[in-house]
């Protein structure tokens, strides 16, 4: 239940972005054994990191950053955190964020479960987004999927009472797996009726989503509310 760092060279512009913009955008974290791991007990204070108290939205697997940069630019009163293991994607995210003047966005290069377990404080997140995560569609790889048994408890830890977990995928079997996993997660309650949630209008339509629709895949949205802690 983790992301695997993908190979890929960065362009010269991305290398420059990392060198020049990472000090502003990237949260440096203590590492455990792996390059994208996080040492336990490395919790941050969001108010210190962002320099204010504001609602916090976290996106897992932010990719090239299209969705989160658009959201951060559109919602300046909210803080955003992008989690990604693909460094070239983080560099692209920083370039676009800098051009857009998004100062309410931070990035972390790390495995998502470890961010939720070790970096973010309990009950610190207002919304958690998982849009088009790697489907690991080959049967022998599906065990690597993020949203699997046990994920609900990890996500629930960081969400505030009443906080929202939003998911989207264009792989039908993964959508069914997500729904099954969260239907038995005691800390979550579906916010939709019927089989699927309506499309989240806060998610900008990306080329990735258009491509999935173009080849005939149905885009499935899911949305859950974190129930109050007892």
KAVENMO-V756897 format. One record per run of one state. SS is the DSSP state (H for helix, E for strand, L for the rest). FROM is the first residue (numbers start at 1). TO is the last residue. If there is no record, write none. Layout:
<<SS	FROM	TO> <SS	FROM	TO>>
This chain:
<<L	1	11> <H	12	25> <E	26	26> <L	27	45> <H	46	50> <L	51	55> <E	56	60> <L	61	65> <H	66	74> <L	75	78> <E	79	84> <L	85	86> <H	87	100> <L	101	104> <E	105	109> <L	110	111> <H	112	119> <L	120	124> <E	125	131> <L	132	138> <H	139	144> <L	145	150> <H	151	158> <E	159	169> <L	170	171> <H	172	183> <L	184	187> <E	188	190> <L	191	196> <E	197	197> <L	198	206> <H	207	214> <L	215	219> <E	220	226> <L	227	230>>
